[in-house]
Amino acid sequence: MYNASPQGQRKQLINDKTLSEEDATALALAERLRDTISRFVRSVRNETDTPTTSQSETLFLLEKRGPLSVAELANCRNVRHQSMRLVTAQLETEGLVCRLPNPADGRSQLLSITEKGREGLSRSREARTSKIAALIEERLSEEDRQTLEAAIPIIERLC
């Protein structure tokens, strides 16, 4: 909620902090960007019937970093151990990951992406990329495409 001060400056009260107009503008932009990207990702994922973010990010981590424990995966994804156990159990049931002995600790096991998991991850990426390309073709003018291309390095700087 914005309030105009007598001086014409806009301020916003968030978590008991008064923000300057510049901070409030950045906050509003951040919220709009977060919401738009979230809706875009969900829409593409739903329309391509690809795995959930938690599943695909877990498979991506295993593909990129190699075998990891449930605790390491949970830490990398900044989620609770129990949540990661549920995700990995589903991936294991589907044959997308498998368990390996942990050479550093015989009491624990590591999870590794299977060939089926790699193929599924690759198909999901291709499906999402194709869907995005189709949306670009259908909905964006040449000028819009150039604007989108120019925005990518800006968004990358936020990563």
N, C-alpha and C positions, 0 to 999 in steps of 0.2 A: 504494500500500500504506500503510495507516494503522497507527500504533503508539500504544498508550496509554501515556502517561508515568506515573510514580508519582503525580503530582499529578492524574491523571485527564484531563489535556489531551491532545487528539489532535494529533499532529504528523505531517507527511509530508516525506520527503526527495525533492526533485525537483531535478535538475541541481545537486546538492551544496548545496542551500539547504533549511533547515528552515523549514517553514511553520507558522504558528499555526493553531489550530483554525478560526478565522474564514477565513483564507486557504485552508485545505484544503477547507472547505465551499464557498467560492466557486469553487474550481477544480473540484470534483466537480460542482457545479451547471452550470458552464460546459461541461464535457465532456458531461453528460447533455443539455443544450440543443443543443449542436452535433450530437451523434449523432441526436437526435430530429428536428431540423429537416432534417438531411441525408437521413435515411431517408424523411421525409415528402415532400421535394422530389423525390427519385428515384422514389418510388412514384407520385406524381401524374404526373410526366413520362413514366414508362414506361406507365402506364395510359392516357394520352392520346396516346401516340406523337408527342410534340412534340420539337423539336430539343434537342440537348445544351445544357448550360449555357453552354459556350464559344461555341456558335453563337448562341444566343438573346441572351446578353449582348453579343456583338459587334454583332448587328443592332440591339439596343436603343441602344447607344452611337452608332451611325451615325444612327439615327432621331432621337435626342435632340440630338446635337452637330453633325450634318451631316458632310460629307466629311472623312475623316481618313486619314493615311498609316498603313501597317502599323506603323511605329515608334510613332506616337502611340497607336494601338489597343493595342499591346503594353504601352506605358507605363500607359495608363488601366486595363488589366486586370491589371497587375502580372504579366505572363508574358513569356517569352523571345520575341524577335523571330521566331525560327524556328518556334516553336509557333504564333504568330499568323499567320505566312505559310501554314501548313498549314490553319488554320481558314478564313482568307479565301479560299484557293484552292478549298476545298470549297464555300464559299458562292458564289463566282464561277461554279463549274461548274454549280451548281444555279440560276443566274440570280437569286440573291437580292441580290447586290452587283455593282456594275460599277466599272470604273476610269475616272478622269477625269484630265486633265492638272492638275498642281499649278501654280497661277499664281505661287506664291512661289518655286518651284524647278523649272525646266524639265526637270531630270534625273530627277525623281521623279513618282509618280502618287498620287492620292488614291483612296480607296475610298468609294463612296456606296451607300446602300441603294436598291434598285430598287422599283418599284411592287409587283412580285411579292414582294419581301422584306417590304415593309410589310404586304401582305395576309396573308402567312404568319405574320408576327409577331403580327398582330391575331387571326388564327384560333387560334394557339397559346395566346395569353392567354385568349381566350374558352373554349377547351377546358379549360384548367387551372382557370379560375375555375368553370366548370360542374361539373367533377369535384369540386372542393373543396366547392362548395355541396351537391352530392349526398351527399358523405360527412358533412357537417354534419347534413343532414336525416336520414340513415340512422342515424347513430351517436351523436348528442349529444342529451341531454335539454335542456329549456329552461334549466335551471339551468347545465348545462355550456356552453351557448351564451352565456349572460351572463358566465360566468367567462372564456371565450375572448375575448369582446369586451372585457372589462376588462383582459385580458393584453396586448392589441395595443399600447396606448400605452406600456406598460412595455417591451415588446420594441423599439418604435420608439426609445425613449431609448437603446438600445444601439447603434443604427445610426449 
